[in-house]
């Protein structure tokens, strides 16, 4: 399938997303913050990046802008749920600045799978 980079400062979220994606036969690379994530995106050129918005060292909006400048063909999903304000505003901003899709935490595994398949152009579920 595809190489997917998951950037989130929560190990539990990275593990959960990685488990869902691995079950669909994707290769998953993980990063604990946007700075590491950007370096991994540069080195591995994944087909898709899933990034949290609120993280240390390099937040998600800056990470999205950097990845978009690096390679316009990398698909990007922004995720958020940790803001005390309306995270929808941040997800909308992420879309304006280059994200191809967004998910508000908590999301269901089927929501993630469907969005990943849609962005990668996969029309059928893996076996």
N, CA, C and O atoms as a GROMACS GRO file, in nm:
protein
  508
    1UNK      N    1   0.084  -0.118   0.000
    1UNK     CA    2   0.000   0.000   0.000
    1UNK      C    3   0.089   0.125   0.000
    1UNK      O    4   0.171   0.141  -0.090
    2UNK      N    5   0.073   0.213   0.099
    2UNK     CA    6   0.144   0.341   0.097
    2UNK      C    7   0.228   0.361   0.223
    2UNK      O    8   0.203   0.299   0.327
    3UNK      N    9   0.327   0.449   0.212
    3UNK     CA   10   0.402   0.492   0.329
    3UNK      C   11   0.332   0.613   0.388
    3UNK      O   12   0.307   0.711   0.318
    4UNK      N   13   0.300   0.606   0.518
    4UNK     CA   14   0.228   0.714   0.585
    4UNK      C   15   0.306   0.757   0.708
    4UNK      O   16   0.347   0.675   0.789
    5UNK      N   17   0.325   0.887   0.721
    5UNK     CA   18   0.393   0.947   0.835
    5UNK      C   19   0.289   1.000   0.932
    5UNK      O   20   0.203   1.080   0.895
    6UNK      N   21   0.297   0.956   1.057
    6UNK     CA   22   0.205   1.001   1.162
    6UNK      C   23   0.284   1.088   1.259
    6UNK      O   24   0.381   1.043   1.320
    7UNK      N   25   0.241   1.215   1.273
    7UNK     CA   26   0.308   1.310   1.361
    7UNK      C   27   0.211   1.351   1.472
    7UNK      O   28   0.110   1.417   1.447
    8UNK      N   29   0.243   1.312   1.594
    8UNK     CA   30   0.160   1.348   1.710
    8UNK      C   31   0.245   1.335   1.835
    8UNK      O   32   0.324   1.241   1.847
    9UNK      N   33   0.229   1.428   1.927
    9UNK     CA   34   0.310   1.423   2.049
    9UNK      C   35   0.259   1.320   2.149
    9UNK      O   36   0.325   1.293   2.249
   10UNK      N   37   0.143   1.263   2.125
   10UNK     CA   38   0.088   1.160   2.213
   10UNK      C   39   0.126   1.020   2.161
   10UNK      O   40   0.082   0.981   2.053
   11UNK      N   41   0.207   0.946   2.238
   11UNK     CA   42   0.241   0.810   2.196
   11UNK      C   43   0.117   0.722   2.177
   11UNK      O   44   0.114   0.638   2.088
   12UNK      N   45   0.016   0.741   2.260
   12UNK     CA   46  -0.106   0.660   2.250
   12UNK      C   47  -0.179   0.686   2.119
   12UNK      O   48  -0.230   0.593   2.056
   13UNK      N   49  -0.186   0.812   2.078
   13UNK     CA   50  -0.252   0.846   1.951
   13UNK      C   51  -0.172   0.789   1.834
   13UNK      O   52  -0.230   0.732   1.741
   14UNK      N   53  -0.039   0.805   1.837
   14UNK     CA   54   0.044   0.750   1.730
   14UNK      C   55   0.026   0.599   1.720
   14UNK      O   56   0.014   0.545   1.610
   15UNK      N   57   0.024   0.532   1.834
   15UNK     CA   58   0.009   0.385   1.835
   15UNK      C   59  -0.128   0.345   1.778
   15UNK      O   60  -0.137   0.252   1.698
   16UNK      N   61  -0.233   0.416   1.819
   16UNK     CA   62  -0.369   0.384   1.771
   16UNK      C   63  -0.379   0.405   1.620
   16UNK      O   64  -0.430   0.318   1.549
   17UNK      N   65  -0.331   0.518   1.572
   17UNK     CA   66  -0.336   0.545   1.428
   17UNK      C   67  -0.249   0.444   1.353
   17UNK      O   68  -0.290   0.391   1.250
   18UNK      N   69  -0.131   0.418   1.404
   18UNK     CA   70  -0.041   0.322   1.341
   18UNK      C   71  -0.103   0.184   1.330
   18UNK      O   72  -0.088   0.117   1.228
   19UNK      N   73  -0.173   0.141   1.436
   19UNK     CA   74  -0.239   0.010   1.435
   19UNK      C   75  -0.347   0.004   1.326
   19UNK      O   76  -0.357  -0.095   1.254
   20UNK      N   77  -0.426   0.110   1.315
   20UNK     CA   78  -0.533   0.115   1.214
   20UNK      C   79  -0.472   0.108   1.074
   20UNK      O   80  -0.519   0.033   0.989
   21UNK      N   81  -0.368   0.187   1.051
   21UNK     CA   82  -0.308   0.193   0.918
   21UNK      C   83  -0.233   0.064   0.884
   21UNK      O   84  -0.237   0.019   0.770
   22UNK      N   85  -0.164   0.006   0.981
   22UNK     CA   86  -0.092  -0.120   0.957
   22UNK      C   87  -0.190  -0.232   0.924
   22UNK      O   88  -0.158  -0.319   0.843
   23UNK      N   89  -0.308  -0.230   0.985
   23UNK     CA   90  -0.409  -0.332   0.954
   23UNK      C   91  -0.453  -0.323   0.809
   23UNK      O   92  -0.499  -0.421   0.750
   24UNK      N   93  -0.440  -0.204   0.751
   24UNK     CA   94  -0.473  -0.184   0.609
   24UNK      C   95  -0.349  -0.199   0.520
   24UNK      O   96  -0.352  -0.160   0.403
   25UNK      N   97  -0.241  -0.254   0.576
   25UNK     CA   98  -0.118  -0.287   0.503
   25UNK      C   99  -0.034  -0.166   0.462
   25UNK      O  100   0.045  -0.175   0.368
   26UNK      N  101  -0.050  -0.053   0.532
   26UNK     CA  102   0.034   0.064   0.506
   26UNK      C  103   0.161   0.053   0.588
   26UNK      O  104   0.162  -0.007   0.696
   27UNK      N  105   0.270   0.112   0.538
   27UNK     CA  106   0.394   0.126   0.613
   27UNK      C  107   0.382   0.255   0.692
   27UNK      O  108   0.354   0.360   0.634
   28UNK      N  109   0.403   0.249   0.821
   28UNK     CA  110   0.383   0.364   0.907
   28UNK      C  111   0.517   0.409   0.967
   28UNK      O  112   0.594   0.329   1.020
   29UNK      N  113   0.541   0.539   0.956
   29UNK     CA  114   0.656   0.604   1.019
   29UNK      C  115   0.597   0.699   1.123
   29UNK      O  116   0.498   0.766   1.097
   30UNK      N  117   0.659   0.706   1.243
   30UNK     CA  118   0.606   0.790   1.349
   30UNK      C  119   0.704   0.899   1.388
   30UNK      O  120   0.826   0.881   1.384
   31UNK      N  121   0.647   1.014   1.427
   31UNK     CA  122   0.726   1.125   1.479
   31UNK      C  123   0.653   1.188   1.596
   31UNK      O  124   0.530   1.201   1.594
   32UNK      N  125   0.729   1.227   1.699
   32UNK     CA  126   0.670   1.281   1.822
   32UNK      C  127   0.647   1.431   1.818
   32UNK      O  128   0.581   1.486   1.906
   33UNK      N  129   0.699   1.500   1.716
   33UNK     CA  130   0.672   1.643   1.704
   33UNK      C  131   0.692   1.685   1.558
   33UNK      O  132   0.741   1.608   1.476
   34UNK      N  133   0.655   1.809   1.529
   34UNK     CA  134   0.661   1.858   1.393
   34UNK      C  135   0.801   1.870   1.337
   34UNK      O  136   0.822   1.852   1.217
   35UNK      N  137   0.898   1.902   1.421
   35UNK     CA  138   1.037   1.915   1.375
   35UNK      C  139   1.089   1.780   1.325
   35UNK      O  140   1.145   1.772   1.215
   36UNK      N  141   1.072   1.676   1.405
   36UNK     CA  142   1.113   1.541   1.364
   36UNK      C  143   1.030   1.497   1.244
   36UNK      O  144   1.083   1.438   1.150
   37UNK      N  145   0.902   1.525   1.247
   37UNK     CA  146   0.813   1.487   1.137
   37UNK      C  147   0.855   1.548   1.005
   37UNK      O  148   0.854   1.481   0.902
   38UNK      N  149   0.891   1.677   1.008
   38UNK     CA  150   0.933   1.743   0.885
   38UNK      C  151   1.061   1.678   0.830
   38UNK      O  152   1.073   1.656   0.710
   39UNK      N  153   1.155   1.649   0.919
   39UNK     CA  154   1.279   1.583   0.874
   39UNK      C  155   1.250   1.445   0.813
   39UNK      O  156   1.309   1.408   0.712
   40UNK      N  157   1.158   1.370   0.876
   40UNK     CA  158   1.122   1.238   0.822
   40UNK      C  159   1.049   1.251   0.689
   40UNK      O  160   1.069   1.169   0.600
   41UNK      N  161   0.964   1.352   0.676
   41UNK     CA  162   0.894   1.374   0.549
   41UNK      C  163   0.994   1.405   0.438
   41UNK      O  164   0.980   1.357   0.326
   42UNK      N  165   1.094   1.483   0.471
   42UNK     CA  166   1.198   1.519   0.375
   42UNK      C  167   1.278   1.395   0.333
   42UNK      O  168   1.311   1.378   0.215
   43UNK      N  169   1.310   1.310   0.429
   43UNK     CA  170   1.391   1.191   0.402
   43UNK      C  171   1.314   1.080   0.332
   43UNK      O  172   1.370   1.013   0.244
   44UNK      N  173   1.188   1.058   0.369
   44UNK     CA  174   1.113   0.942   0.320
   44UNK      C  175   1.010   0.972   0.213
   44UNK      O  176   0.964   0.881   0.144
   45UNK      N  177   0.972   1.098   0.197
   45UNK     CA  178   0.869   1.139   0.100
   45UNK      C  179   0.747   1.045   0.104
   45UNK      O  180   0.718   0.977   0.006
   46UNK      N  181   0.676   1.043   0.218
   46UNK     CA  182   0.560   0.955   0.229
   46UNK      C  183   0.448   0.998   0.134
   46UNK      O  184   0.445   1.112   0.087
   47UNK      N  185   0.359   0.906   0.106
   47UNK     CA  186   0.243   0.939   0.022
   47UNK      C  187   0.145   1.026   0.099
   47UNK      O  188   0.073   1.107   0.040
   48UNK      N  189   0.142   1.009   0.233
   48UNK     CA  190   0.045   1.081   0.315
   48UNK      C  191   0.107   1.111   0.451
   48UNK      O  192   0.183   1.031   0.505
   49UNK      N  193   0.072   1.228   0.504
   49UNK     CA  194   0.114   1.268   0.638
   49UNK      C  195  -0.011   1.296   0.720
   49UNK      O  196  -0.102   1.366   0.674
   50UNK      N  197  -0.016   1.243   0.841
   50UNK     CA  198  -0.122   1.274   0.937
   50UNK      C  199  -0.054   1.350   1.050
   50UNK      O  200   0.034   1.296   1.117
   51UNK      N  201  -0.096   1.475   1.072
   51UNK     CA  202  -0.030   1.555   1.174
   51UNK      C  203  -0.129   1.620   1.269
   51UNK      O  204  -0.234   1.671   1.229
   52UNK      N  205  -0.091   1.618   1.396
   52UNK     CA  206  -0.165   1.690   1.498
   52UNK      C  207  -0.139   1.839   1.477
   52UNK      O  208  -0.041   1.877   1.415
   53UNK      N  209  -0.227   1.922   1.530
   53UNK     CA  210  -0.211   2.067   1.520
   53UNK      C  211  -0.127   2.120   1.635
   53UNK      O  212  -0.035   2.200   1.614
   54UNK      N  213  -0.158   2.079   1.758
   54UNK     CA  214  -0.090   2.132   1.876
   54UNK      C  215   0.018   2.036   1.924
   54UNK      O  216  -0.011   1.930   1.979
   55UNK      N  217   0.146   2.077   1.900
   55UNK     CA  218   0.261   1.993   1.938
   55UNK      C  219   0.377   2.084   1.977
   55UNK      O  220   0.379   2.201   1.941
   56UNK      N  221   0.473   2.029   2.052
   56UNK     CA  222   0.593   2.106   2.083
   56UNK      C  223   0.688   2.112   1.963
   56UNK      O  224   0.675   2.037   1.867
   57UNK      N  225   0.784   2.203   1.972
   57UNK     CA  226   0.895   2.220   1.877
   57UNK      C  227   0.856   2.274   1.741
   57UNK      O  228   0.922   2.365   1.691
   58UNK      N  229   0.752   2.223   1.679
   58UNK     CA  230   0.702   2.274   1.551
   58UNK      C  231   0.557   2.234   1.544
   58UNK      O  232   0.526   2.116   1.527
   59UNK      N  233   0.468   2.330   1.557
   59UNK     CA  234   0.326   2.296   1.561
   59UNK      C  235   0.276   2.252   1.423
   59UNK      O  236   0.347   2.265   1.323
   60UNK      N  237   0.155   2.202   1.420
   60UNK     CA  238   0.103   2.139   1.299
   60UNK      C  239   0.085   2.230   1.180
   60UNK      O  240   0.113   2.189   1.067
   61UNK      N  241   0.039   2.354   1.202
   61UNK     CA  242   0.019   2.446   1.089
   61UNK      C  243   0.152   2.472   1.020
   61UNK      O  244   0.160   2.470   0.897
   62UNK      N  245   0.256   2.498   1.098
   62UNK     CA  246   0.389   2.521   1.041
   62UNK      C  247   0.440   2.395   0.971
   62UNK      O  248   0.503   2.404   0.865
   63UNK      N  249   0.414   2.280   1.029
   63UNK     CA  250   0.454   2.153   0.968
   63UNK      C  251   0.384   2.132   0.835
   63UNK      O  252   0.446   2.091   0.737
   64UNK      N  253   0.255   2.161   0.830
   64UNK     CA  254   0.177   2.147   0.706
   64UNK      C  255   0.234   2.238   0.598
   64UNK      O  256   0.254   2.196   0.484
   65UNK      N  257   0.261   2.363   0.634
   65UNK     CA  258   0.315   2.458   0.536
   65UNK      C  259   0.451   2.412   0.484
   65UNK      O  260   0.480   2.423   0.365
   66UNK      N  261   0.535   2.359   0.573
   66UNK     CA  262   0.666   2.311   0.532
   66UNK      C  263   0.658   2.191   0.441
   66UNK      O  264   0.730   2.183   0.341
   67UNK      N  265   0.571   2.097   0.475
   67UNK     CA  266   0.555   1.977   0.391
   67UNK      C  267   0.496   2.013   0.256
   67UNK      O  268   0.537   1.960   0.154
   68UNK      N  269   0.400   2.103   0.256
   68UNK     CA  270   0.338   2.146   0.130
   68UNK      C  271   0.443   2.213   0.040
   68UNK      O  272   0.442   2.191  -0.081
   69UNK      N  273   0.532   2.293   0.097
   69UNK     CA  274   0.638   2.357   0.019
   69UNK      C  275   0.741   2.254  -0.029
   69UNK      O  276   0.799   2.268  -0.136
   70UNK      N  277   0.763   2.152   0.051
   70UNK     CA  278   0.858   2.046   0.019
   70UNK      C  279   0.811   1.963  -0.101
   70UNK      O  280   0.888   1.938  -0.194
   71UNK      N  281   0.685   1.923  -0.098
   71UNK     CA  282   0.631   1.836  -0.203
   71UNK      C  283   0.480   1.853  -0.211
   71UNK      O  284   0.407   1.810  -0.122
   72UNK      N  285   0.434   1.913  -0.318
   72UNK     CA  286   0.292   1.940  -0.334
   72UNK      C  287   0.209   1.813  -0.348
   72UNK      O  288   0.088   1.816  -0.325
   73UNK      N  289   0.272   1.701  -0.384
   73UNK     CA  290   0.196   1.578  -0.407
   73UNK      C  291   0.174   1.495  -0.280
   73UNK      O  292   0.098   1.398  -0.284
   74UNK      N  293   0.237   1.530  -0.169
   74UNK     CA  294   0.214   1.457  -0.044
   74UNK      C  295   0.077   1.498   0.010
   74UNK      O  296   0.049   1.616   0.029
   75UNK      N  297  -0.008   1.400   0.034
   75UNK     CA  298  -0.139   1.428   0.092
   75UNK      C  299  -0.123   1.451   0.242
   75UNK      O  300  -0.039   1.388   0.306
   76UNK      N  301  -0.204   1.541   0.297
   76UNK     CA  302  -0.192   1.576   0.438
   76UNK      C  303  -0.329   1.574   0.505
   76UNK      O  304  -0.426   1.631   0.455
   77UNK      N  305  -0.334   1.507   0.621
   77UNK     CA  306  -0.453   1.509   0.707
   77UNK      C  307  -0.413   1.578   0.837
   77UNK      O  308  -0.317   1.537   0.903
   78UNK      N  309  -0.488   1.681   0.875
   78UNK     CA  310  -0.466   1.749   1.003
   78UNK      C  311  -0.565   1.693   1.104
   78UNK      O  312  -0.683   1.674   1.072
   79UNK      N  313  -0.518   1.666   1.227
   79UNK     CA  314  -0.605   1.618   1.333
   79UNK      C  315  -0.589   1.708   1.454
   79UNK      O  316  -0.481   1.761   1.480
   80UNK      N  317  -0.697   1.725   1.529
   80UNK     CA  318  -0.690   1.808   1.649
   80UNK      C  319  -0.805   1.773   1.743
   80UNK      O  320  -0.911   1.727   1.701
   81UNK      N  321  -0.779   1.796   1.868
   81UNK     CA  322  -0.881   1.776   1.969
   81UNK      C  323  -0.835   1.827   2.103
   81UNK      O  324  -0.906   1.815   2.203
   82UNK      N  325  -0.716   1.883   2.107
   82UNK     CA  326  -0.658   1.923   2.235
   82UNK      C  327  -0.671   2.068   2.269
   82UNK      O  328  -0.616   2.111   2.371
   83UNK      N  329  -0.740   2.146   2.190
   83UNK     CA  330  -0.750   2.289   2.215
   83UNK      C  331  -0.863   2.321   2.311
   83UNK      O  332  -0.969   2.258   2.308
   84UNK      N  333  -0.840   2.420   2.397
   84UNK     CA  334  -0.947   2.465   2.486
   84UNK      C  335  -1.041   2.558   2.411
   84UNK      O  336  -1.153   2.582   2.456
   85UNK      N  337  -0.997   2.609   2.296
   85UNK     CA  338  -1.083   2.691   2.212
   85UNK      C  339  -1.143   2.600   2.105
   85UNK      O  340  -1.129   2.478   2.112
   86UNK      N  341  -1.209   2.658   2.010
   86UNK     CA  342  -1.274   2.579   1.905
   86UNK      C  343  -1.172   2.522   1.807
   86UNK      O  344  -1.123   2.594   1.720
   87UNK      N  345  -1.140   2.393   1.821
   87UNK     CA  346  -1.040   2.332   1.733
   87UNK      C  347  -1.083   2.333   1.586
   87UNK      O  348  -0.998   2.319   1.498
   88UNK      N  349  -1.212   2.348   1.560
   88UNK     CA  350  -1.259   2.355   1.422
   88UNK      C  351  -1.194   2.472   1.348
   88UNK      O  352  -1.165   2.462   1.229
   89UNK      N  353  -1.172   2.584   1.419
   89UNK     CA  354  -1.104   2.699   1.358
   89UNK      C  355  -0.964   2.661   1.312
   89UNK      O  356  -0.921   2.700   1.203
   90UNK      N  357  -0.893   2.586   1.394
   90UNK     CA  358  -0.758   2.544   1.359
   90UNK      C  359  -0.759   2.443   1.245
   90UNK      O  360  -0.671   2.446   1.158
   91UNK      N  361  -0.856   2.354   1.244
   91UNK     CA  362  -0.865   2.258   1.135
   91UNK      C  363  -0.901   2.327   1.004
   91UNK      O  364  -0.850   2.291   0.898
   92UNK      N  365  -0.988   2.428   1.011
   92UNK     CA  366  -1.020   2.506   0.892
   92UNK      C  367  -0.896   2.579   0.841
   92UNK      O  368  -0.872   2.584   0.720
   93UNK      N  369  -0.819   2.637   0.933
   93UNK     CA  370  -0.695   2.706   0.895
   93UNK      C  371  -0.597   2.607   0.831
   93UNK      O  372  -0.529   2.641   0.734
   94UNK      N  373  -0.591   2.486   0.884
   94UNK     CA  374  -0.503   2.383   0.827
   94UNK      C  375  -0.541   2.353   0.683
   94UNK      O  376  -0.454   2.334   0.598
   95UNK      N  377  -0.670   2.350   0.655
   95UNK     CA  378  -0.717   2.324   0.519
   95UNK      C  379  -0.676   2.439   0.427
   95UNK      O  380  -0.629   2.415   0.316
   96UNK      N  381  -0.695   2.561   0.472
   96UNK     CA  382  -0.657   2.677   0.392
   96UNK      C  383  -0.508   2.677   0.362
   96UNK      O  384  -0.466   2.719   0.254
   97UNK      N  385  -0.429   2.631   0.457
   97UNK     CA  386  -0.283   2.635   0.443
   97UNK      C  387  -0.223   2.508   0.382
   97UNK      O  388  -0.100   2.496   0.373
   98UNK      N  389  -0.307   2.414   0.339
   98UNK     CA  390  -0.252   2.302   0.264
   98UNK      C  391  -0.297   2.162   0.301
   98UNK      O  392  -0.265   2.068   0.228
   99UNK      N  393  -0.369   2.144   0.410
   99UNK     CA  394  -0.416   2.009   0.444
   99UNK      C  395  -0.524   1.966   0.344
   99UNK      O  396  -0.607   2.047   0.302
  100UNK      N  397  -0.521   1.839   0.307
  100UNK     CA  398  -0.619   1.785   0.213
  100UNK      C  399  -0.743   1.734   0.283
  100UNK      O  400  -0.848   1.715   0.219
  101UNK      N  401  -0.733   1.711   0.413
  101UNK     CA  402  -0.846   1.662   0.491
  101UNK      C  403  -0.821   1.687   0.638
  101UNK      O  404  -0.707   1.711   0.679
  102UNK      N  405  -0.926   1.680   0.718
  102UNK     CA  406  -0.913   1.701   0.863
  102UNK      C  407  -1.000   1.600   0.938
  102UNK      O  408  -1.101   1.551   0.887
  103UNK      N  409  -0.959   1.572   1.061
  103UNK     CA  410  -1.037   1.489   1.152
  103UNK      C  411  -1.029   1.550   1.291
  103UNK      O  412  -0.921   1.588   1.337
  104UNK      N  413  -1.143   1.560   1.356
  104UNK     CA  414  -1.148   1.610   1.493
  104UNK      C  415  -1.140   1.490   1.587
  104UNK      O  416  -1.216   1.394   1.574
  105UNK      N  417  -1.047   1.497   1.682
  105UNK     CA  418  -1.033   1.391   1.783
  105UNK      C  419  -1.147   1.405   1.883
  105UNK      O  420  -1.188   1.517   1.914
  106UNK      N  421  -1.198   1.296   1.933
  106UNK     CA  422  -1.170   1.159   1.891
  106UNK      C  423  -1.245   1.125   1.762
  106UNK      O  424  -1.357   1.170   1.741
  107UNK      N  425  -1.182   1.047   1.678
  107UNK     CA  426  -1.247   1.002   1.555
  107UNK      C  427  -1.255   0.851   1.556
  107UNK      O  428  -1.179   0.784   1.626
  108UNK      N  429  -1.347   0.798   1.478
  108UNK     CA  430  -1.364   0.654   1.468
  108UNK      C  431  -1.262   0.598   1.367
  108UNK      O  432  -1.227   0.666   1.270
  109UNK      N  433  -1.216   0.476   1.388
  109UNK     CA  434  -1.124   0.414   1.292
  109UNK      C  435  -1.176   0.416   1.149
  109UNK      O  436  -1.100   0.436   1.055
  110UNK      N  437  -1.306   0.397   1.133
  110UNK     CA  438  -1.362   0.398   0.997
  110UNK      C  439  -1.351   0.536   0.933
  110UNK      O  440  -1.333   0.545   0.811
  111UNK      N  441  -1.361   0.642   1.012
  111UNK     CA  442  -1.344   0.777   0.957
  111UNK      C  443  -1.202   0.795   0.904
  111UNK      O  444  -1.182   0.849   0.795
  112UNK      N  445  -1.104   0.749   0.981
  112UNK     CA  446  -0.965   0.759   0.939
  112UNK      C  447  -0.941   0.676   0.813
  112UNK      O  448  -0.885   0.724   0.715
  113UNK      N  449  -0.985   0.550   0.817
  113UNK     CA  450  -0.966   0.462   0.701
  113UNK      C  451  -1.028   0.520   0.574
  113UNK      O  452  -0.966   0.521   0.468
  114UNK      N  453  -1.151   0.569   0.586
  114UNK     CA  454  -1.221   0.623   0.469
  114UNK      C  455  -1.148   0.745   0.412
  114UNK      O  456  -1.135   0.758   0.290
  115UNK      N  457  -1.102   0.834   0.499
  115UNK     CA  458  -1.032   0.954   0.452
  115UNK      C  459  -0.898   0.917   0.388
  115UNK      O  460  -0.863   0.972   0.284
  116UNK      N  461  -0.824   0.826   0.450
  116UNK     CA  462  -0.697   0.782   0.393
  116UNK      C  463  -0.719   0.719   0.256
  116UNK      O  464  -0.649   0.752   0.160
  117UNK      N  465  -0.815   0.630   0.245
  117UNK     CA  466  -0.843   0.565   0.116
  117UNK      C  467  -0.883   0.667   0.011
  117UNK      O  468  -0.839   0.659  -0.104
  118UNK      N  469  -0.965   0.763   0.051
  118UNK     CA  470  -1.010   0.866  -0.043
  118UNK      C  471  -0.891   0.948  -0.093
  118UNK      O  472  -0.877   0.969  -0.214
  119UNK      N  473  -0.807   0.996  -0.003
  119UNK     CA  474  -0.694   1.080  -0.042
  119UNK      C  475  -0.590   1.004  -0.124
  119UNK      O  476  -0.526   1.062  -0.211
  120UNK      N  477  -0.574   0.876  -0.096
  120UNK     CA  478  -0.477   0.796  -0.171
  120UNK      C  479  -0.536   0.734  -0.297
  120UNK      O  480  -0.465   0.667  -0.372
  121UNK      N  481  -0.665   0.756  -0.320
  121UNK     CA  482  -0.730   0.703  -0.440
  121UNK      C  483  -0.750   0.553  -0.436
  121UNK      O  484  -0.749   0.487  -0.540
  122UNK      N  485  -0.768   0.499  -0.316
  122UNK     CA  486  -0.792   0.355  -0.300
  122UNK      C  487  -0.942   0.332  -0.294
  122UNK      O  488  -1.007   0.373  -0.197
  123UNK      N  489  -0.997   0.268  -0.394
  123UNK     CA  490  -1.142   0.256  -0.401
  123UNK      C  491  -1.197   0.134  -0.328
  123UNK      O  492  -1.317   0.129  -0.298
  124UNK      N  493  -1.113   0.038  -0.299
  124UNK     CA  494  -1.163  -0.082  -0.232
  124UNK      C  495  -1.089  -0.102  -0.101
  124UNK      O  496  -0.975  -0.057  -0.084
  125UNK      N  497  -1.154  -0.169  -0.010
  125UNK     CA  498  -1.091  -0.199   0.119
  125UNK      C  499  -0.987  -0.307   0.099
  125UNK      O  500  -1.007  -0.398   0.018
  126UNK      N  501  -0.876  -0.300   0.171
  126UNK     CA  502  -0.776  -0.406   0.162
  126UNK      C  503  -0.831  -0.537   0.218
  126UNK      O  504  -0.924  -0.537   0.298
  127UNK      N  505  -0.771  -0.649   0.175
  127UNK     CA  506  -0.821  -0.779   0.224
  127UNK      C  507  -0.800  -0.797   0.371
  127UNK      O  508  -0.836  -0.901   0.426
   0.00000   0.00000   0.00000
